[in-house]
């Protein structure tokens, strides 16, 4: 038995724009920028970043992966 599956790498441009718009609507001190097929989040407060991550996981129907979270 064989099955054909589509694998999506990255976030489509239209979806990324919607996500950035939604992040800006939260009024949290988090900057979001689209870099190719990824969205980069930056902010001083780790709590704000975690809030945005939870928001995106709840609202977006795409499987998301968060990488390289630095703590000072």
N, C-alpha and C positions, 0 to 999 in steps of 0.2 A: 504494500500500500504506500502510495506517495501522496504528499500534500505540498501544494505551492503556497508559500507565505511571503507577504511583503514585509520587509524590514525598513523602518523609517529611521534615518539617522539625522538628528537635529530637529529644530523647530521650523515649520514653514513660516515664511516672511509675514504673511497676513496674521497668523496666530501670534507671532512674536510682537507685532504692533499692538494687538489687542491686550496682550499680557502687560506690556509696558504701560499702556494707558490705564489699565486697572491698578497697577502698582502706584502710579502717580495720583490716582483718585483716593488712595488710602491716607494721604497726607503724612505718611511716616517719613522720617529723615533717611531715605534710602534712594540711591541713584540707580537707575536701570538703563542699560545701553545694549543695543543689538550689535553683536559681533559675529557676522556670518550667519551660521545656523544655531547660534547660542545667544543667551541673554546673560549679561554680566550684571550682578548686583553688588553694590558697595555701600557701606555706611559705617558710622562709628560705633553704634550700639548693636551688639550681637543679638539682643532681644528683638530689635526692629527687623533684622535680617531673618530671624527665625519666624517672626510673625508673617512676613511676606511669603516665606517658603510654605508655611501651613496654608495660607490663603490660596496660593497657586495650586497646591496639591488638591485642595477641596473644589476649586472652580474649574480647573482645566481637565479635559478628558484625555489628555496625553499622558503617558507615563513619563515622569520627570526624574532626573538624576541631578543631584547637587554634588559638586566636587570642589576641592581646594578651599575649604573654609578656614581661614587663618584667624588665630586668636593671638592677641598681643599680650 
